[in-house]
Amino acid sequence: MLAALRAQSLRATRAAGAPSALRAVFARGLQTDADTSHPEGAVPESLTEKFNVRLHDESFHAYKCDAPSNEIDTTKEELIKMYDQMTTMRRMEQAADALYKAKLIRGFCHLAIGQEAVSVGMEHAIDANDRVITSYRCHTFAVLRGGSIKGVLAELMGREAGMSHGKGGSMHMFTPSFFGGNGIVGAQVPLGAGIAFAQKYLKNPAVTFALYGDGASNQGQVFEAYNMAKLWNIPAVFVCENNKYGMGTSAERSSMNTQYYTRGDQIPGIQVNGMDILAVKKACEFAKDWTVTGKGPLLIEFVTYRYGGHSMSDPGTTYRTRDEVQKVRSTSDPIAGLKKNILEWGVASEDELKAIDKKAKDEVNTAVEEAKQSPMPGLHEFWTDIYYKGSEPHKMRGRTKDEFHEYN
């Protein structure tokens, strides 16, 4: 009986096809039709001189607000850096995959291979004063927000060189501007609202991006956070990374309304092609300007896709076909799409991009080996990071402050 129900569920998912939000964005893929992103005019010789790019006509859709402009300024230098960062982040995630399969990483491990344009594009639109908080696919954000590849991989392996000294593992990675991944589904959304409230209270001209997946979109606390954010008009951007599946359930089977950017009631929203890094950057610039100028919160839905399963324990092929995954990889991959533009626009040569690929591979391989050499945390680590540094109490469970500091 259970097998029959599973088969029926899989047939329903396949019959539904791609969710409506994905159909429009992924329909053309990387085709070279007239609507494909292209420079407006000649691309300058200089690496640092700005030039204008017109984005794909279907890059944005809006709810209760005007959509962002389809034009964005960039430079050759920025495009090459974006390619470098996305390639490196994917290499890191692939290394984590291999380490997990080698049983050097245990427990939970959720990878974001295929979704690199979201984290890298967002980073190019914000600065260190802005704040980011996300769910369990947090590794790339942790690196881009001030961490390191070695720190992420060592933390996943439970080593002292990890970002939380090996005591937290996946999701427990923080920097002064990154408030970590969160394992409780949707819990980071009200936390993000609280961080944004603090920014408004302290009169900081900055924004908080609170990211969650389509699988968390129906959580009650998400809508409570929406309500408070709009009541107080705080500088919060609620970001739904719609990667089509919440665990093994397609968006159309879990949500009556899969246009997640329209679900904020009185909060305006935009839907964005999350596989195009320039569209992501433009959307995040738009969102930051919207919130810091006092217009209140905004919703963003990044339509994206994960190539792997929900986590390392999920093969990712029991609820979707291999052909579906391959089709997205071959037509809408964010790295391949940017590479195509870089080559066609004369930004860099094939050999230059190959050199970047090799550098990314070498950098990640070095980080893997260094992380492996780091020891497991010793007993001294049991007494660290219990309190924020400088706020430790005089006594802690019978120990004096001097004894406590012996372990720091």
N, C-alpha and C positions, 0 to 999 in steps of 0.2 A: 504493500500500500504506500509506504513512504517513498519507495523508488518511483512509483507511478506519479506521485505528487511532484517529486523533483523533476521528472521528465516533463510533466505538464508545465511546471514553472519555467523550465528552460525554453520550451517551445514558445511560451507566451513572450518571454523576454526577446527571443530572436525574431519573433513575428513583429514585435513593436518596432524593431529597427533602432536606429540612433534616436535618442531623445530630440524633441523639437529644437531645443537650444543648440544642439550640435549640428543638426542637419544644415542649417543656413551657413554656419561658420566653416564646416568641414567640406561642404559640397564641392567647392572648386579646388580645395587642397592647395598644391603648389603649382597649379596650372599657370601658364603665362598668357592669360587673357587680358583684356584692356583694364579690368578692374584690379589686377594685381598691384601691390605696392610698388611705387616707382619714384625716382627723384624728379622734382620739378626743376628742370634745367640741368646744366652740366654739373658733374661732380668735381669739386675743386681738387687740385693736385695736393694741396696742403693737408696734412693729417688732422690739423686742429681747426681748420676753417669750417664753419657751419654751412650745411646745405639743407634744403627742404625736401622732405619725402611725403608723398601723398599715399596714405594707407588704403588698403582694400575698402571698397564701399560698404562692405558688410561687417566692418570691424566693431562697430558700436550700435547698440540699441538703447533707447532711454525710456524711463518711466518718471513722469512728473517733473522732468527737467529737460533742458536741451542736451543733446548728445555732444560729447567732445568733438572738436574739429578733427577732420580726417587728415590734417597736416601736422607734421612734427619736424622740428629741427634736430639734426644730429651731426656727427662728424665721423670721418673715417676712423679716428682713434677710438671713439666710443663704440662703434660697430665691432671693431677688432677686439676690444676689451670684453664686450658682451659675448662674443663667440668664445673667447678664451675662458670666461667664467662659466658659461653654460657647459662647455666641454669638460672643464675640470670638475664641476659639480656632478656631472653624470659619471665620470670616472670614479669619483669618491663613492657614489652610491653603488656602482658596480663592484667596487672593492668590498663594500660592506656586504653585498650579496655573497661574494666568494668567501668572506670570513665567516659568515653565518653558516654556510654550507660546510665549512671546515670545522664547525663547532667551536670556533674561537669567539663568536658572539652567541650569547644565549638569550632566551626570553623573547621579548617583543622587539620587532624591527620592521618598521614601515618605511618603504622607499618611495621616492617621488620621481622615478625615472620616467621621463616624458613630460613632466610638469616644470622643467627648469626655467622656462620663460617667465613664470610667475614670480619666483623669488629674485631672479637676477634683474628682470625688468622693474620690479618694485624698488629694488635697491638703487637703481639709477635715477629714480624720481624723488627720493627722500634723502634726509641727512641724519647725522648722529643724534640730533635733538628729537627726532620722531621715534615712535615706539612701535614695536611689532610683537604680537603674541599669536601663537598658532596651535594647531592640534598635533598629532603624533608624527606627521611628515615634516619634521623640523630641522633635519640635518643641514640642508643648504642654507636656510635662514641663519642658523647658528654661526656658520662660517662667514657668510656675507656681512653679518652684523657685528663682526669683531672677533669671532672665534678662529679656530684653525682646523685644517683637515686632520692633522694629528690629534688634536684635542677631541674632535668628534669620534674618530675611529677608536681612540684609546678609551673613551668613555663607553662606547658600545661594547668594548671588550672587558670593561670593568678594571681598567688600569689606572694607576696614580696620575699618569700624564693626561688623563681625561679632563674635560672641561669642568666636571664636578668631582675630580680626583677619583673617579671610578666608583663612586658611591651611589650614583643615580641611574646610570645607563641611559637607554633610549628615552627621549622626551625630557630628560633632566639636564638641559644645557642652557646657560644664561649668559648674557653680557649686559653692560649698563643700558643698552638700548633694545635688547631682545629679552622678552619675558618668558621664553621657553616654549617647549611643546607641552601639551596637556593630554593626559590619557583618558580623562573622563569626558565622554562625548558631549561637546557643546559647552563645557565648563569655562573655556577660555573666553567666550563671548561676553558674559557679564564682567569677567575680570578685565577684559579690554575696555569695557565701558567705564570701569572704575579708574583705570589708568588715564583715559581721556578726560574724565571728570577732574582728576588731579591736575592735568595740564591746564584746564580752564580755570580752576581754582587758583593756581599759581601764576595765571596770566602768561603762560608759555605759548608763544606762537608756533605750536607744533601739533602733530596729529598722531593718533594711534590707529594702526591697522590691526583689526582682530579677525583672524582667518579661521574658517571652519569649512567642513566639507558638505556636499549635498546630503550625506548620510546623517549629519547633525542638524539639518535645516528645520526639522520638525520638532526639535526640543523646545519645551516650554520656556526654559530659561533664555533661549535666543530671543523669543518675542518679548519677554519681560525686559531684556536689555534694550531692545528696540524702543520700547515704550518709555523707559527712563531716559534714554539718550535723546529722544525727540522732545520730551518734556523739558529737559534742561538744555537742549541745543548744544550738546558737547561735541568736541572735535573728534568724533569716532567714525571710522570707515569700516563697516562690516563687510567682510570679503568672503563670499562663498566660492570655494574652489570646486566647481562642478566637474568632477572627473568621470561622470556618468554612472558610477556605481558606489553605493554605500555598502561596504563589505561585498556581499555577493548579490545585492538587490539593485536592480536598475532603477534609475531615478523615476521613470514613468510608472513603476510598480509601487513606489513608496510615497510619491507625492502627487496630489491631484493637480497642483500647479507647479510645473517644472521650470517656469520662468522665474527663477529665484530672485532676480533683481527687482521684481514687482511685489515682493511679499513683505515689504516694510510698512505697509499701510500708508501713513503720512510721510514716510521717509522716501525721498526720491532714490532712484537707482539707475545703474547702467549695466548693460551686458556687454562683455568684451571678449574678443577672440584671444583666449589665453594661450594659444600656440604661436602667437606673433609677438615677439618681445618688444617691438616698437609700439604696438597697440597697448601692451601692458604698461609700458612706461608712460605713454600719453594719458591713459586712464588714471594712473596713480598721481600724475601731476595735476590733472583735473580735480581729483578727489582732495588732494592736499589744499589746493587753492580754494575749493568749495568750503572746506571745514574751517580753515584758519581765518577766513574772512567773515566768519560768524553766521554762515548759512545753516549750521547744524550738521547732523550726521548724514551719511550717504551710504547706500548699498552698492557693492560691486559684485557681479557674478562673472568670474573668469571661466569660460568654457574651455576645459582642458581634458587631459586623458592620462591615465596611468597605464604603463605597459605591463607591469607586473601585477601580482595579486594584491589584495588588501594589505596583507602582511606576508612575511616570509613563510608562514605556515599555510598560505592560500596559493594554490597553483594558478589561480586566475583564469582557468579555462573550463570550469564546470558550469558557469553561468553566462559565458560569452564564447564566441567561436574564435579560433586562431586566425581565421580570415579577417575578422573584424579588427583585431589588434594589428595585424600586418597591414591592413588597408590604411589605418591611421598613421602608422609608422612610415609608410611609403608616400603618403600624400600630404601630411600635415605636421611632420616632426619639427619642433621649434629650432633645433640646431641645424638640421638640413635646410630648412627654409631660410634661415639667416645666412648660411653658407652660400646658398644659391644667389641671394641678393648681393652678397659681398663680391662674388665672382662676376656677376653680370654688371654690377655698377663700377667695376674696376677699383674696388677698395683695396683688395689684396689678391695675390696670385694663389694658385693651387699649392705651390711649394711652400709659400708662407703659412698657409693654413695647416699644411701637414706638419710644419715645424711647431705650430701651436699645439696640435694634437699630441705630438711626441713630448713636448714640455709638460703637458697636463698628465700624460701617462707616467712620466718620470717623477713628477712632483707627488702624485698619489702613491706610487710604489715606494718612494722614500718615506712618506708619512706612515704607510702600513708597517714597514720594517721598524721604524722608530717607535711606533705604538706597541708593536709586539715586544720590543725590548723593555718597555716600562713594566715595573713590578705591579703585582696586585697591591691594593692599599693595605698598609700595616695597621696595627692596633692604634697607633698614634692618631690615625685619621678618624677614629671614633669620637674624638673630642673636638674636632674642628667643624666649622661651618654650621654649628647648632644655632648660633646667634649671628646676626649681622656684625661684622668686625667692628670693634669699638663699643659694642653695646652689651658685652657679656656681663652677667651678674657677678657679684662678689663671691657668692657660693653657688655651686651647682651639684645637687645630689650628694651633699656631704663633702665636696671638694672645695678647697679654698681657691681664690682667684689666682694665686701664685702657682698652685698645682695645676690648675687649668691651663695656664699659659705655658707650662712646660711642654704641652702637647701641640703648641702652635708655632 
